Amino acid sequence: MQLVFTFLQQVEIIEGKIQNAPDKGYEIGVFIGSILPFVVLVLIAYAIYYYNKKRLNKE
């Protein structure tokens, strides 16, 4: 429950920052910053998958 409450607080903080932002560039930065960790995790997962697949086919 604490995790959900913390997540909702973060959303409110981000929304407040976007509303008070000086220009649209800040909104784009927040969007990229929120998507980037997921992209990095997907790339790491794919690299591990590819490495293991290559290793299994080699044996």
CHARMM-style PDB file with segment names, atoms N, HN, CA, C and O in Angstrom:
ATOM      1  N   MET     1       0.828  -1.192   0.000  1.00  0.00      PROA
ATOM      2  CA  MET     1       0.000   0.000   0.000  1.00  0.00      PROA
ATOM      3  C   MET     1       0.870   1.253   0.000  1.00  0.00      PROA
ATOM      4  O   MET     1       0.545   2.246  -0.651  1.00  0.00      PROA
ATOM      5  N   GLN     2       1.967   1.197   0.728  1.00  0.00      PROA
ATOM      6  HN  GLN     2       2.231   0.390   1.257  1.00  0.00      PROA
ATOM      7  CA  GLN     2       2.865   2.351   0.800  1.00  0.00      PROA
ATOM      8  C   GLN     2       3.452   2.669  -0.578  1.00  0.00      PROA
ATOM      9  O   GLN     2       3.643   3.835  -0.923  1.00  0.00      PROA
ATOM     10  N   LEU     3       3.734   1.630  -1.356  1.00  0.00      PROA
ATOM     11  HN  LEU     3       3.578   0.683  -1.075  1.00  0.00      PROA
ATOM     12  CA  LEU     3       4.295   1.817  -2.686  1.00  0.00      PROA
ATOM     13  C   LEU     3       3.310   2.551  -3.597  1.00  0.00      PROA
ATOM     14  O   LEU     3       3.708   3.435  -4.355  1.00  0.00      PROA
ATOM     15  N   VAL     4       2.039   2.193  -3.526  1.00  0.00      PROA
ATOM     16  HN  VAL     4       1.715   1.475  -2.910  1.00  0.00      PROA
ATOM     17  CA  VAL     4       1.007   2.854  -4.340  1.00  0.00      PROA
ATOM     18  C   VAL     4       0.890   4.318  -3.936  1.00  0.00      PROA
ATOM     19  O   VAL     4       0.788   5.194  -4.796  1.00  0.00      PROA
ATOM     20  N   PHE     5       0.904   4.586  -2.641  1.00  0.00      PROA
ATOM     21  HN  PHE     5       0.987   3.875  -1.943  1.00  0.00      PROA
ATOM     22  CA  PHE     5       0.805   5.963  -2.161  1.00  0.00      PROA
ATOM     23  C   PHE     5       2.010   6.788  -2.624  1.00  0.00      PROA
ATOM     24  O   PHE     5       1.857   7.936  -3.039  1.00  0.00      PROA
ATOM     25  N   THR     6       3.191   6.205  -2.552  1.00  0.00      PROA
ATOM     26  HN  THR     6       3.315   5.272  -2.215  1.00  0.00      PROA
ATOM     27  CA  THR     6       4.398   6.900  -3.000  1.00  0.00      PROA
ATOM     28  C   THR     6       4.339   7.185  -4.494  1.00  0.00      PROA
ATOM     29  O   THR     6       4.719   8.269  -4.935  1.00  0.00      PROA
ATOM     30  N   PHE     7       3.861   6.214  -5.278  1.00  0.00      PROA
ATOM     31  HN  PHE     7       3.552   5.334  -4.919  1.00  0.00      PROA
ATOM     32  CA  PHE     7       3.742   6.399  -6.716  1.00  0.00      PROA
ATOM     33  C   PHE     7       2.767   7.529  -7.039  1.00  0.00      PROA
ATOM     34  O   PHE     7       3.044   8.356  -7.908  1.00  0.00      PROA
ATOM     35  N   LEU     8       1.638   7.572  -6.352  1.00  0.00      PROA
ATOM     36  HN  LEU     8       1.413   6.900  -5.645  1.00  0.00      PROA
ATOM     37  CA  LEU     8       0.654   8.633  -6.594  1.00  0.00      PROA
ATOM     38  C   LEU     8       1.215  10.005  -6.229  1.00  0.00      PROA
ATOM     39  O   LEU     8       0.929  10.993  -6.905  1.00  0.00      PROA
ATOM     40  N   GLN     9       2.000  10.069  -5.179  1.00  0.00      PROA
ATOM     41  HN  GLN     9       2.233   9.267  -4.629  1.00  0.00      PROA
ATOM     42  CA  GLN     9       2.637  11.333  -4.813  1.00  0.00      PROA
ATOM     43  C   GLN     9       3.597  11.781  -5.907  1.00  0.00      PROA
ATOM     44  O   GLN     9       3.645  12.965  -6.241  1.00  0.00      PROA
ATOM     45  N   GLN    10       4.357  10.852  -6.465  1.00  0.00      PROA
ATOM     46  HN  GLN    10       4.319   9.891  -6.193  1.00  0.00      PROA
ATOM     47  CA  GLN    10       5.295  11.195  -7.525  1.00  0.00      PROA
ATOM     48  C   GLN    10       4.560  11.725  -8.750  1.00  0.00      PROA
ATOM     49  O   GLN    10       5.024  12.668  -9.392  1.00  0.00      PROA
ATOM     50  N   VAL    11       3.418  11.128  -9.079  1.00  0.00      PROA
ATOM     51  HN  VAL    11       3.041  10.362  -8.557  1.00  0.00      PROA
ATOM     52  CA  VAL    11       2.633  11.583 -10.224  1.00  0.00      PROA
ATOM     53  C   VAL    11       2.156  13.006  -9.992  1.00  0.00      PROA
ATOM     54  O   VAL    11       2.206  13.829 -10.906  1.00  0.00      PROA
ATOM     55  N   GLU    12       1.693  13.310  -8.782  1.00  0.00      PROA
ATOM     56  HN  GLU    12       1.652  12.641  -8.040  1.00  0.00      PROA
ATOM     57  CA  GLU    12       1.234  14.658  -8.470  1.00  0.00      PROA
ATOM     58  C   GLU    12       2.384  15.659  -8.547  1.00  0.00      PROA
ATOM     59  O   GLU    12       2.205  16.777  -9.031  1.00  0.00      PROA
ATOM     60  N   ILE    13       3.549  15.264  -8.076  1.00  0.00      PROA
ATOM     61  HN  ILE    13       3.695  14.356  -7.683  1.00  0.00      PROA
ATOM     62  CA  ILE    13       4.712  16.155  -8.117  1.00  0.00      PROA
ATOM     63  C   ILE    13       5.096  16.435  -9.572  1.00  0.00      PROA
ATOM     64  O   ILE    13       5.377  17.580  -9.927  1.00  0.00      PROA
ATOM     65  N   ILE    14       5.110  15.405 -10.411  1.00  0.00      PROA
ATOM     66  HN  ILE    14       4.882  14.475 -10.124  1.00  0.00      PROA
ATOM     67  CA  ILE    14       5.469  15.576 -11.820  1.00  0.00      PROA
ATOM     68  C   ILE    14       4.439  16.452 -12.524  1.00  0.00      PROA
ATOM     69  O   ILE    14       4.804  17.321 -13.315  1.00  0.00      PROA
ATOM     70  N   GLU    15       3.155  16.232 -12.244  1.00  0.00      PROA
ATOM     71  HN  GLU    15       2.858  15.526 -11.602  1.00  0.00      PROA
ATOM     72  CA  GLU    15       2.113  17.053 -12.868  1.00  0.00      PROA
ATOM     73  C   GLU    15       2.266  18.512 -12.468  1.00  0.00      PROA
ATOM     74  O   GLU    15       2.092  19.406 -13.297  1.00  0.00      PROA
ATOM     75  N   GLY    16       2.588  18.757 -11.209  1.00  0.00      PROA
ATOM     76  HN  GLY    16       2.729  18.031 -10.536  1.00  0.00      PROA
ATOM     77  CA  GLY    16       2.798  20.128 -10.746  1.00  0.00      PROA
ATOM     78  C   GLY    16       3.989  20.778 -11.425  1.00  0.00      PROA
ATOM     79  O   GLY    16       3.937  21.954 -11.783  1.00  0.00      PROA
ATOM     80  N   LYS    17       5.052  20.025 -11.604  1.00  0.00      PROA
ATOM     81  HN  LYS    17       5.094  19.069 -11.313  1.00  0.00      PROA
ATOM     82  CA  LYS    17       6.236  20.566 -12.281  1.00  0.00      PROA
ATOM     83  C   LYS    17       5.935  20.883 -13.742  1.00  0.00      PROA
ATOM     84  O   LYS    17       6.412  21.885 -14.274  1.00  0.00      PROA
ATOM     85  N   ILE    18       5.144  20.028 -14.392  1.00  0.00      PROA
ATOM     86  HN  ILE    18       4.757  19.214 -13.960  1.00  0.00      PROA
ATOM     87  CA  ILE    18       4.802  20.276 -15.791  1.00  0.00      PROA
ATOM     88  C   ILE    18       3.924  21.520 -15.921  1.00  0.00      PROA
ATOM     89  O   ILE    18       4.099  22.312 -16.847  1.00  0.00      PROA
ATOM     90  N   GLN    19       2.988  21.690 -14.999  1.00  0.00      PROA
ATOM     91  HN  GLN    19       2.847  21.047 -14.247  1.00  0.00      PROA
ATOM     92  CA  GLN    19       2.109  22.862 -15.052  1.00  0.00      PROA
ATOM     93  C   GLN    19       2.876  24.153 -14.815  1.00  0.00      PROA
ATOM     94  O   GLN    19       2.530  25.188 -15.383  1.00  0.00      PROA
ATOM     95  N   ASN    20       3.910  24.108 -13.988  1.00  0.00      PROA
ATOM     96  HN  ASN    20       4.191  23.267 -13.526  1.00  0.00      PROA
ATOM     97  CA  ASN    20       4.699  25.300 -13.682  1.00  0.00      PROA
ATOM     98  C   ASN    20       5.929  25.445 -14.567  1.00  0.00      PROA
ATOM     99  O   ASN    20       6.754  26.330 -14.342  1.00  0.00      PROA
ATOM    100  N   ALA    21       6.057  24.588 -15.564  1.00  0.00      PROA
ATOM    101  HN  ALA    21       5.387  23.869 -15.747  1.00  0.00      PROA
ATOM    102  CA  ALA    21       7.240  24.605 -16.431  1.00  0.00      PROA
ATOM    103  C   ALA    21       7.254  25.850 -17.308  1.00  0.00      PROA
ATOM    104  O   ALA    21       6.197  26.332 -17.716  1.00  0.00      PROA
ATOM    105  N   PRO    22       8.433  26.372 -17.601  1.00  0.00      PROA
ATOM    106  CA  PRO    22       8.527  27.568 -18.425  1.00  0.00      PROA
ATOM    107  C   PRO    22       8.187  27.335 -19.901  1.00  0.00      PROA
ATOM    108  O   PRO    22       7.715  28.251 -20.574  1.00  0.00      PROA
ATOM    109  N   ASP    23       8.421  26.124 -20.410  1.00  0.00      PROA
ATOM    110  HN  ASP    23       8.804  25.380 -19.863  1.00  0.00      PROA
ATOM    111  CA  ASP    23       8.125  25.846 -21.820  1.00  0.00      PROA
ATOM    112  C   ASP    23       7.830  24.360 -22.011  1.00  0.00      PROA
ATOM    113  O   ASP    23       7.852  23.589 -21.052  1.00  0.00      PROA
ATOM    114  N   LYS    24       7.553  23.964 -23.255  1.00  0.00      PROA
ATOM    115  HN  LYS    24       7.534  24.591 -24.034  1.00  0.00      PROA
ATOM    116  CA  LYS    24       7.208  22.573 -23.565  1.00  0.00      PROA
ATOM    117  C   LYS    24       8.422  21.650 -23.515  1.00  0.00      PROA
ATOM    118  O   LYS    24       8.260  20.433 -23.428  1.00  0.00      PROA
ATOM    119  N   GLY    25       9.609  22.190 -23.567  1.00  0.00      PROA
ATOM    120  HN  GLY    25       9.741  23.179 -23.638  1.00  0.00      PROA
ATOM    121  CA  GLY    25      10.810  21.378 -23.522  1.00  0.00      PROA
ATOM    122  C   GLY    25      10.913  20.590 -22.224  1.00  0.00      PROA
ATOM    123  O   GLY    25      11.431  19.474 -22.209  1.00  0.00      PROA
ATOM    124  N   TYR    26      10.428  21.163 -21.152  1.00  0.00      PROA
ATOM    125  HN  TYR    26      10.007  22.070 -21.164  1.00  0.00      PROA
ATOM    126  CA  TYR    26      10.461  20.477 -19.858  1.00  0.00      PROA
ATOM    127  C   TYR    26       9.557  19.247 -19.888  1.00  0.00      PROA
ATOM    128  O   TYR    26       9.909  18.199 -19.345  1.00  0.00      PROA
ATOM    129  N   GLU    27       8.401  19.375 -20.518  1.00  0.00      PROA
ATOM    130  HN  GLU    27       8.115  20.225 -20.959  1.00  0.00      PROA
ATOM    131  CA  GLU    27       7.471  18.246 -20.611  1.00  0.00      PROA
ATOM    132  C   GLU    27       8.086  17.099 -21.410  1.00  0.00      PROA
ATOM    133  O   GLU    27       7.918  15.931 -21.060  1.00  0.00      PROA
ATOM    134  N   ILE    28       8.783  17.431 -22.463  1.00  0.00      PROA
ATOM    135  HN  ILE    28       8.920  18.380 -22.748  1.00  0.00      PROA
ATOM    136  CA  ILE    28       9.451  16.410 -23.272  1.00  0.00      PROA
ATOM    137  C   ILE    28      10.541  15.725 -22.453  1.00  0.00      PROA
ATOM    138  O   ILE    28      10.709  14.508 -22.539  1.00  0.00      PROA
ATOM    139  N   GLY    29      11.272  16.484 -21.671  1.00  0.00      PROA
ATOM    140  HN  GLY    29      11.136  17.473 -21.601  1.00  0.00      PROA
ATOM    141  CA  GLY    29      12.311  15.918 -20.822  1.00  0.00      PROA
ATOM    142  C   GLY    29      11.755  14.976 -19.770  1.00  0.00      PROA
ATOM    143  O   GLY    29      12.341  13.931 -19.489  1.00  0.00      PROA
ATOM    144  N   VAL    30      10.623  15.349 -19.190  1.00  0.00      PROA
ATOM    145  HN  VAL    30      10.147  16.198 -19.418  1.00  0.00      PROA
ATOM    146  CA  VAL    30       9.984  14.482 -18.196  1.00  0.00      PROA
ATOM    147  C   VAL    30       9.515  13.191 -18.856  1.00  0.00      PROA
ATOM    148  O   VAL    30       9.652  12.115 -18.275  1.00  0.00      PROA
ATOM    149  N   PHE    31       8.965  13.287 -20.062  1.00  0.00      PROA
ATOM    150  HN  PHE    31       8.854  14.161 -20.535  1.00  0.00      PROA
ATOM    151  CA  PHE    31       8.511  12.094 -20.778  1.00  0.00      PROA
ATOM    152  C   PHE    31       9.686  11.169 -21.089  1.00  0.00      PROA
ATOM    153  O   PHE    31       9.608   9.961 -20.862  1.00  0.00      PROA
ATOM    154  N   ILE    32      10.760  11.731 -21.602  1.00  0.00      PROA
ATOM    155  HN  ILE    32      10.823  12.712 -21.786  1.00  0.00      PROA
ATOM    156  CA  ILE    32      11.947  10.920 -21.922  1.00  0.00      PROA
ATOM    157  C   ILE    32      12.520  10.308 -20.643  1.00  0.00      PROA
ATOM    158  O   ILE    32      12.919   9.144 -20.634  1.00  0.00      PROA
ATOM    159  N   GLY    33      12.559  11.079 -19.583  1.00  0.00      PROA
ATOM    160  HN  GLY    33      12.234  12.025 -19.590  1.00  0.00      PROA
ATOM    161  CA  GLY    33      13.079  10.576 -18.309  1.00  0.00      PROA
ATOM    162  C   GLY    33      12.244   9.468 -17.713  1.00  0.00      PROA
ATOM    163  O   GLY    33      12.766   8.621 -16.988  1.00  0.00      PROA
ATOM    164  N   SER    34      10.947   9.459 -18.005  1.00  0.00      PROA
ATOM    165  HN  SER    34      10.523  10.148 -18.593  1.00  0.00      PROA
ATOM    166  CA  SER    34      10.096   8.405 -17.465  1.00  0.00      PROA
ATOM    167  C   SER    34      10.140   7.151 -18.326  1.00  0.00      PROA
ATOM    168  O   SER    34       9.917   6.055 -17.812  1.00  0.00      PROA
ATOM    169  N   ILE    35      10.419   7.277 -19.613  1.00  0.00      PROA
ATOM    170  HN  ILE    35      10.600   8.167 -20.031  1.00  0.00      PROA
ATOM    171  CA  ILE    35      10.473   6.133 -20.515  1.00  0.00      PROA
ATOM    172  C   ILE    35      11.863   5.492 -20.541  1.00  0.00      PROA
ATOM    173  O   ILE    35      11.978   4.281 -20.730  1.00  0.00      PROA
ATOM    174  N   LEU    36      12.898   6.274 -20.359  1.00  0.00      PROA
ATOM    175  HN  LEU    36      12.805   7.258 -20.206  1.00  0.00      PROA
ATOM    176  CA  LEU    36      14.275   5.794 -20.482  1.00  0.00      PROA
ATOM    177  C   LEU    36      14.609   4.587 -19.601  1.00  0.00      PROA
ATOM    178  O   LEU    36      15.245   3.655 -20.093  1.00  0.00      PROA
ATOM    179  N   PRO    37      14.213   4.556 -18.324  1.00  0.00      PROA
ATOM    180  CA  PRO    37      14.549   3.365 -17.523  1.00  0.00      PROA
ATOM    181  C   PRO    37      13.950   2.073 -18.087  1.00  0.00      PROA
ATOM    182  O   PRO    37      14.589   1.023 -18.023  1.00  0.00      PROA
ATOM    183  N   PHE    38      12.744   2.134 -18.632  1.00  0.00      PROA
ATOM    184  HN  PHE    38      12.225   2.987 -18.684  1.00  0.00      PROA
ATOM    185  CA  PHE    38      12.129   0.941 -19.211  1.00  0.00      PROA
ATOM    186  C   PHE    38      12.865   0.503 -20.467  1.00  0.00      PROA
ATOM    187  O   PHE    38      13.040  -0.693 -20.700  1.00  0.00      PROA
ATOM    188  N   VAL    39      13.292   1.453 -21.270  1.00  0.00      PROA
ATOM    189  HN  VAL    39      13.150   2.425 -21.081  1.00  0.00      PROA
ATOM    190  CA  VAL    39      14.034   1.118 -22.484  1.00  0.00      PROA
ATOM    191  C   VAL    39      15.357   0.455 -22.115  1.00  0.00      PROA
ATOM    192  O   VAL    39      15.757  -0.525 -22.744  1.00  0.00      PROA
ATOM    193  N   VAL    40      16.021   0.972 -21.122  1.00  0.00      PROA
ATOM    194  HN  VAL    40      15.696   1.767 -20.611  1.00  0.00      PROA
ATOM    195  CA  VAL    40      17.297   0.398 -20.687  1.00  0.00      PROA
ATOM    196  C   VAL    40      17.091  -1.027 -20.172  1.00  0.00      PROA
ATOM    197  O   VAL    40      17.881  -1.920 -20.480  1.00  0.00      PROA
ATOM    198  N   LEU    41      16.034  -1.242 -19.391  1.00  0.00      PROA
ATOM    199  HN  LEU    41      15.392  -0.517 -19.141  1.00  0.00      PROA
ATOM    200  CA  LEU    41      15.758  -2.580 -18.880  1.00  0.00      PROA
ATOM    201  C   LEU    41      15.456  -3.561 -20.009  1.00  0.00      PROA
ATOM    202  O   LEU    41      15.896  -4.710 -19.962  1.00  0.00      PROA
ATOM    203  N   VAL    42      14.716  -3.126 -21.017  1.00  0.00      PROA
ATOM    204  HN  VAL    42      14.359  -2.193 -21.055  1.00  0.00      PROA
ATOM    205  CA  VAL    42      14.414  -3.991 -22.161  1.00  0.00      PROA
ATOM    206  C   VAL    42      15.689  -4.338 -22.910  1.00  0.00      PROA
ATOM    207  O   VAL    42      15.873  -5.488 -23.309  1.00  0.00      PROA
ATOM    208  N   LEU    43      16.564  -3.377 -23.108  1.00  0.00      PROA
ATOM    209  HN  LEU    43      16.415  -2.443 -22.784  1.00  0.00      PROA
ATOM    210  CA  LEU    43      17.825  -3.639 -23.800  1.00  0.00      PROA
ATOM    211  C   LEU    43      18.707  -4.616 -23.019  1.00  0.00      PROA
ATOM    212  O   LEU    43      19.337  -5.492 -23.611  1.00  0.00      PROA
ATOM    213  N   ILE    44      18.753  -4.469 -21.710  1.00  0.00      PROA
ATOM    214  HN  ILE    44      18.241  -3.757 -21.230  1.00  0.00      PROA
ATOM    215  CA  ILE    44      19.537  -5.390 -20.887  1.00  0.00      PROA
ATOM    216  C   ILE    44      18.945  -6.797 -20.960  1.00  0.00      PROA
ATOM    217  O   ILE    44      19.677  -7.778 -21.085  1.00  0.00      PROA
ATOM    218  N   ALA    45      17.617  -6.890 -20.882  1.00  0.00      PROA
ATOM    219  HN  ALA    45      17.022  -6.093 -20.781  1.00  0.00      PROA
ATOM    220  CA  ALA    45      16.961  -8.202 -20.961  1.00  0.00      PROA
ATOM    221  C   ALA    45      17.222  -8.854 -22.311  1.00  0.00      PROA
ATOM    222  O   ALA    45      17.473 -10.057 -22.375  1.00  0.00      PROA
ATOM    223  N   TYR    46      17.167  -8.079 -23.389  1.00  0.00      PROA
ATOM    224  HN  TYR    46      16.964  -7.101 -23.336  1.00  0.00      PROA
ATOM    225  CA  TYR    46      17.427  -8.640 -24.708  1.00  0.00      PROA
ATOM    226  C   TYR    46      18.877  -9.092 -24.836  1.00  0.00      PROA
ATOM    227  O   TYR    46      19.151 -10.133 -25.434  1.00  0.00      PROA
ATOM    228  N   ALA    47      19.794  -8.328 -24.287  1.00  0.00      PROA
ATOM    229  HN  ALA    47      19.572  -7.483 -23.801  1.00  0.00      PROA
ATOM    230  CA  ALA    47      21.205  -8.707 -24.351  1.00  0.00      PROA
ATOM    231  C   ALA    47      21.442 -10.014 -23.604  1.00  0.00      PROA
ATOM    232  O   ALA    47      22.193 -10.865 -24.080  1.00  0.00      PROA
ATOM    233  N   ILE    48      20.822 -10.187 -22.455  1.00  0.00      PROA
ATOM    234  HN  ILE    48      20.212  -9.496 -22.068  1.00  0.00      PROA
ATOM    235  CA  ILE    48      20.959 -11.430 -21.698  1.00  0.00      PROA
ATOM    236  C   ILE    48      20.344 -12.588 -22.477  1.00  0.00      PROA
ATOM    237  O   ILE    48      20.930 -13.668 -22.550  1.00  0.00      PROA
ATOM    238  N   TYR    49      19.170 -12.368 -23.057  1.00  0.00      PROA
ATOM    239  HN  TYR    49      18.694 -11.491 -22.998  1.00  0.00      PROA
ATOM    240  CA  TYR    49      18.507 -13.397 -23.854  1.00  0.00      PROA
ATOM    241  C   TYR    49      19.371 -13.804 -25.043  1.00  0.00      PROA
ATOM    242  O   TYR    49      19.557 -14.994 -25.299  1.00  0.00      PROA
ATOM    243  N   TYR    50      19.898 -12.825 -25.765  1.00  0.00      PROA
ATOM    244  HN  TYR    50      19.747 -11.859 -25.557  1.00  0.00      PROA
ATOM    245  CA  TYR    50      20.714 -13.093 -26.945  1.00  0.00      PROA
ATOM    246  C   TYR    50      21.992 -13.845 -26.567  1.00  0.00      PROA
ATOM    247  O   TYR    50      22.393 -14.779 -27.262  1.00  0.00      PROA
ATOM    248  N   TYR    51      22.623 -13.444 -25.479  1.00  0.00      PROA
ATOM    249  HN  TYR    51      22.298 -12.685 -24.914  1.00  0.00      PROA
ATOM    250  CA  TYR    51      23.844 -14.101 -25.011  1.00  0.00      PROA
ATOM    251  C   TYR    51      23.568 -15.561 -24.667  1.00  0.00      PROA
ATOM    252  O   TYR    51      24.311 -16.453 -25.075  1.00  0.00      PROA
ATOM    253  N   ASN    52      22.496 -15.799 -23.914  1.00  0.00      PROA
ATOM    254  HN  ASN    52      21.892 -15.075 -23.582  1.00  0.00      PROA
ATOM    255  CA  ASN    52      22.179 -17.170 -23.522  1.00  0.00      PROA
ATOM    256  C   ASN    52      21.748 -18.020 -24.708  1.00  0.00      PROA
ATOM    257  O   ASN    52      22.078 -19.204 -24.769  1.00  0.00      PROA
ATOM    258  N   LYS    53      21.026 -17.443 -25.636  1.00  0.00      PROA
ATOM    259  HN  LYS    53      20.758 -16.481 -25.586  1.00  0.00      PROA
ATOM    260  CA  LYS    53      20.605 -18.191 -26.820  1.00  0.00      PROA
ATOM    261  C   LYS    53      21.826 -18.584 -27.655  1.00  0.00      PROA
ATOM    262  O   LYS    53      21.912 -19.710 -28.144  1.00  0.00      PROA
ATOM    263  N   LYS    54      22.748 -17.669 -27.812  1.00  0.00      PROA
ATOM    264  HN  LYS    54      22.678 -16.754 -27.415  1.00  0.00      PROA
ATOM    265  CA  LYS    54      23.956 -17.937 -28.579  1.00  0.00      PROA
ATOM    266  C   LYS    54      24.801 -19.003 -27.891  1.00  0.00      PROA
ATOM    267  O   LYS    54      25.374 -19.872 -28.548  1.00  0.00      PROA
ATOM    268  N   ARG    55      24.876 -18.931 -26.571  1.00  0.00      PROA
ATOM    269  HN  ARG    55      24.411 -18.225 -26.037  1.00  0.00      PROA
ATOM    270  CA  ARG    55      25.669 -19.893 -25.803  1.00  0.00      PROA
ATOM    271  C   ARG    55      25.065 -21.296 -25.904  1.00  0.00      PROA
ATOM    272  O   ARG    55      25.806 -22.271 -26.033  1.00  0.00      PROA
ATOM    273  N   LEU    56      23.737 -21.416 -25.847  1.00  0.00      PROA
ATOM    274  HN  LEU    56      23.136 -20.624 -25.742  1.00  0.00      PROA
ATOM    275  CA  LEU    56      23.088 -22.722 -25.939  1.00  0.00      PROA
ATOM    276  C   LEU    56      23.252 -23.342 -27.321  1.00  0.00      PROA
ATOM    277  O   LEU    56      23.439 -24.553 -27.444  1.00  0.00      PROA
ATOM    278  N   ASN    57      23.182 -22.521 -28.353  1.00  0.00      PROA
ATOM    279  HN  ASN    57      23.029 -21.537 -28.253  1.00  0.00      PROA
ATOM    280  CA  ASN    57      23.346 -23.034 -29.732  1.00  0.00      PROA
ATOM    281  C   ASN    57      24.770 -23.455 -30.012  1.00  0.00      PROA
ATOM    282  O   ASN    57      25.005 -24.286 -30.889  1.00  0.00      PROA
ATOM    283  N   LYS    58      25.717 -22.906 -29.293  1.00  0.00      PROA
ATOM    284  HN  LYS    58      25.526 -22.231 -28.581  1.00  0.00      PROA
ATOM    285  CA  LYS    58      27.133 -23.215 -29.499  1.00  0.00      PROA
ATOM    286  C   LYS    58      27.474 -24.609 -28.993  1.00  0.00      PROA
ATOM    287  O   LYS    58      28.341 -25.277 -29.556  1.00  0.00      PROA
ATOM    288  N   GLU    59      26.803 -25.051 -27.938  1.00  0.00      PROA
ATOM    289  HN  GLU    59      26.099 -24.508 -27.480  1.00  0.00      PROA
ATOM    290  CA  GLU    59      27.137 -26.343 -27.310  1.00  0.00      PROA
ATOM    291  C   GLU    59      26.599 -27.504 -28.047  1.00  0.00      PROA
ATOM    292  OT1 GLU    59      26.803 -28.646 -27.635  1.00  0.00      PROA
TER     293      GLU     59
END
